[in-house]
Amino acid sequence: MTEIVRWGAFSSALVLVVLLVCGSSPLVAFGTSIGLVGITAACRALLRQSERTYTRLAAEQAGPHRGRHGRTGAGAHRGGRQPTHI
C-alpha cells in the first residue's frame, strides 16, 4: 500500500511541474495538485479500511467451529432425537 501512496504523491508533484512548464497559471496548477493529493488521501483511507476489514474477517473465519451450542468433549450430542428407553 505504501508504494501506491508514493506513486500518488509523485504523480501529484509531476502534474504540478508539467502544468507550470506548459504555461498554466500557478493557481490552476496548485489547485489541480491539491485535488490529486485529496484523491490520493481518500484512496489511501479506503485501502486501509479494506485491509482492516479483510484482516478482521480472516481472523473470524480462522477460529474453530464448535457446532450449534459450542459444546465439545465426549458428552457432547451430535444433534437429532435421542431414543427414549422405557
Residue frames relative to the residue before (quaternion, step in Angstrom):
aa qw qx qy qz dx dy dz
M 1.0000 0.0000 0.0000 0.0000 0.00 0.00 0.00
T 0.6410 0.5450 -0.3475 0.4140 3.61 0.92 -0.78
E 0.6232 0.5413 -0.3472 0.4450 3.56 1.08 -0.65
I 0.6228 0.5319 -0.3398 0.4623 3.58 1.05 -0.70
V 0.6543 0.5004 -0.3108 0.4742 3.58 0.98 -0.83
R 0.6271 0.5290 -0.3384 0.4609 3.60 1.01 -0.74
W 0.6594 0.4931 -0.3132 0.4732 3.57 0.94 -0.84
G 0.6246 0.5356 -0.3367 0.4579 3.59 1.04 -0.69
A 0.6666 0.4832 -0.2991 0.4824 3.58 0.95 -0.86
F 0.6438 0.5207 -0.3223 0.4587 3.58 0.97 -0.81
S 0.6910 0.4710 -0.2945 0.4626 3.58 0.86 -0.90
S 0.6014 0.5412 -0.3650 0.4607 3.62 1.09 -0.57
A 0.6656 0.4829 -0.2966 0.4856 3.57 0.96 -0.85
L 0.6451 0.5246 -0.3206 0.4537 3.57 0.99 -0.81
V 0.6327 0.5197 -0.3306 0.4694 3.60 0.98 -0.79
L 0.6262 0.5407 -0.3305 0.4542 3.57 0.99 -0.82
V 0.6854 0.4793 -0.2836 0.4691 3.58 0.84 -0.98
V 0.6699 0.5026 -0.3110 0.4493 3.59 0.86 -0.91
L 0.6616 0.4988 -0.3176 0.4611 3.58 0.92 -0.81
L 0.6580 0.4963 -0.3152 0.4705 3.60 0.99 -0.75
V 0.6563 0.5039 -0.3112 0.4675 3.61 0.99 -0.82
C 0.6974 0.4737 -0.2742 0.4626 3.59 0.98 -0.77
G 0.6194 -0.6090 0.3289 0.3705 3.59 1.22 0.10
S 0.3974 0.6998 -0.5000 0.3199 3.56 1.15 0.32
S 0.5729 -0.5838 0.4287 0.3837 3.57 -1.12 0.47
P 0.5860 -0.6041 0.3998 0.3631 3.61 -1.02 0.69
L 0.6175 0.5550 -0.3518 0.4323 3.58 1.06 -0.68
V 0.6642 0.4842 -0.2940 0.4877 3.58 0.97 -0.87
A 0.6504 0.5219 -0.3189 0.4504 3.60 0.95 -0.87
F 0.6890 0.4616 -0.2865 0.4797 3.59 0.89 -0.90
G 0.6293 0.5385 -0.3347 0.4495 3.59 1.01 -0.71
T 0.6542 0.5022 -0.2998 0.4795 3.54 1.00 -0.87
S 0.6548 0.5129 -0.3071 0.4625 3.56 0.97 -0.85
I 0.6442 0.5072 -0.3193 0.4752 3.60 0.98 -0.81
G 0.6320 0.5327 -0.3284 0.4572 3.60 1.02 -0.76
L 0.6674 0.4888 -0.2995 0.4753 3.57 0.98 -0.83
V 0.6149 0.5261 -0.3478 0.4735 3.59 1.07 -0.66
G 0.6432 0.5224 -0.3197 0.4596 3.59 1.00 -0.76
I 0.6508 0.5015 -0.3097 0.4786 3.56 0.97 -0.82
T 0.6377 0.5209 -0.3237 0.4662 3.58 1.00 -0.82
A 0.6574 0.5053 -0.3105 0.4648 3.59 0.95 -0.84
A 0.6477 0.5078 -0.3203 0.4691 3.60 0.98 -0.79
C 0.6544 0.5014 -0.3134 0.4713 3.59 0.96 -0.80
R 0.6244 0.5311 -0.3339 0.4652 3.58 1.04 -0.75
A 0.6560 0.5057 -0.3115 0.4657 3.58 0.94 -0.86
L 0.6612 0.4998 -0.3079 0.4672 3.59 0.97 -0.81
L 0.6386 0.5176 -0.3254 0.4673 3.58 1.03 -0.75
R 0.6470 0.5090 -0.3203 0.4688 3.60 0.96 -0.80
Q 0.6374 0.5214 -0.3207 0.4680 3.57 0.98 -0.85
S 0.6586 0.5129 -0.3024 0.4601 3.56 0.95 -0.90
E 0.6584 0.5011 -0.3141 0.4655 3.59 0.95 -0.83
R 0.6455 0.5142 -0.3244 0.4623 3.60 0.96 -0.79
T 0.6562 0.5082 -0.3097 0.4639 3.58 0.94 -0.89
Y 0.6504 0.5148 -0.3131 0.4626 3.58 0.96 -0.88
T 0.6587 0.5097 -0.3074 0.4603 3.58 0.94 -0.89
R 0.6593 0.5070 -0.3069 0.4627 3.58 0.96 -0.88
L 0.6828 0.4799 -0.2955 0.4649 3.60 0.89 -0.90
A 0.6351 0.5211 -0.3327 0.4630 3.59 1.01 -0.73
A 0.6542 0.5031 -0.3156 0.4683 3.59 1.01 -0.76
E 0.6508 0.5140 -0.3187 0.4590 3.59 1.01 -0.76
Q 0.7041 0.4613 -0.2710 0.4669 3.59 0.96 -0.78
A 0.6176 0.5716 -0.3475 0.4137 3.60 1.16 -0.44
G 0.5656 0.6178 -0.3856 0.3869 3.60 1.16 -0.46
P 0.5581 -0.6176 0.4283 0.3516 3.59 -1.13 0.61
H 0.3738 -0.7049 0.5589 0.2257 3.52 -1.09 0.75
R 0.2093 -0.8251 0.5184 0.0815 3.57 -0.58 1.16
G 0.6359 -0.5228 0.3549 0.4431 3.59 1.12 0.07
R 0.7791 -0.3914 0.2395 0.4271 3.52 -1.34 -0.04
H 0.8133 0.2347 -0.1084 0.5212 3.58 0.87 -0.92
G 0.5353 -0.6735 0.3866 0.3323 3.58 1.21 0.11
R 0.4651 0.6772 -0.4568 0.3410 3.60 1.18 0.30
T 0.0438 -0.7737 0.6314 0.0288 3.52 -1.11 0.73
G 0.6065 0.5849 -0.4072 0.3525 3.56 -1.26 0.11
A 0.7415 -0.4424 0.2894 0.4132 3.52 -1.38 0.06
G 0.7133 0.4722 -0.2665 0.4440 3.61 1.02 -0.67
A 0.4870 0.6790 -0.4372 0.3326 3.57 1.21 -0.05
H 0.3543 -0.7257 0.5521 0.2075 3.55 -0.96 0.88
R 0.3745 -0.7417 0.5188 0.2010 3.53 -1.14 0.62
G 0.6761 -0.4964 0.3016 0.4534 3.59 1.07 0.56
G 0.6473 0.5055 -0.3897 0.4166 3.54 -1.29 0.04
R 0.5849 -0.5770 0.4315 0.3724 3.55 -1.28 0.18
Q 0.3527 -0.7214 0.5584 0.2084 3.53 -1.08 0.77
P 0.4778 -0.6658 0.4776 0.3168 3.63 -0.90 0.81
T 0.2998 -0.7358 0.5801 0.1793 3.52 -1.08 0.77
H 0.2316 -0.7721 0.5796 0.1199 3.54 -0.93 0.92
I 0.2517 -0.7802 0.5595 0.1219 3.57 -0.85 1.00
